[in-house]
């Protein structure tokens, strides 16, 4: 029994849906908007988008650098934003303790749980 053209269309649609969903998840984890995956359906635009995503700094990396800068600010004993006392509290150095305790944990909440 040979495959019918309708079977191929159904298979192609299911495959397209799965790949689109997987691409949306990957792009979202990188910090980009999920609708960006739809531009991969355009033949020349997909290569340009891929190059931009590959070689520019991802939004997730920019947020990570920001968090590291805030953690160093807490370690050095000065607060420059309202979020810093929250980081300080998690690191064991709060304004109520006089900022004198050594930092027991890094900015990474997963390392703090060990």
C-alpha positions, 0 to 999 in steps of 0.5 A: 500500500503506497502512502497517500498525499493526504498522509504526507500533508498530515505528517508535514503539519505535525512535524512543523507544529512540533519543530515550531513548539521546540523552537519557541521553547529554545528561543524563550530560554535564550531570552528572545520573544517566541514569535521570532521562531515564525520568521524561520519560515521565511527562506532568507530571513532565517539565516540572518536571524540565526546569525544574529542569535548566534553572535549577539549577546543574549538577553539572558546573558545580559541579565546574568551580568547584571545580577553578578554586578549586583552581587559584587555590590553586595559583597563590597558593602554598598547597595545601589538599587532596591533589589540589592538588600534582597540579594544581601539577605540571601547571601547572609549579609543584611543591613540589620547584621551590619554588613559584617558577615562574610558572604557564604553563598554566591548570587546563584540560588542553586549554589546557596542550597548546597 
